[in-house]
Amino acid sequence: MPRPMTPPVASPIPPVVPAGRLRDSEQPTLPLSADAELRPWRPADAQVLVAAHEDPDIRHWNRPARMSPDGARDKIAHWHQRWHDEQSAIWAVAGAAGGAAVGLAGIADIDLRGGSAEFL
């Protein structure tokens, strides 16, 4: 005889980060040093992504697909959507005061309830 389904039990432990905390705020710019920062990617950074996907060392270790400027802008828009969806936060490593993007850093697999994520 099959067991009756039991309803899920609400956790008595509140989430570490309340839902909506990321969604309801702009992705911040974070200072790294006097001459560098982490900032949200901008559509104007698309060519940096295109060039990165052509770099032989990046291709060797990460195996990215080739990317067009339109594809790069779509990827940046996707990253912004994932911030809004509270799933990840991807930043451009850039020169201070909104300088050019030279790299990427981020967190993914965000678990607001458990207060954990994976560094990229």
Secondary structure, 3 states (H helix, E strand, C coil): CCCCCCCCCCCCCCCCCCCCCCCCCCCCCEEEECCEEEEECCHHHHHHHHHHHHCHHHHHHHCCCCCCHHHHHHHHHHHHHHHHCCCCEEEEEEECCCCCEEEEEEEEEEECCCCEEEEC
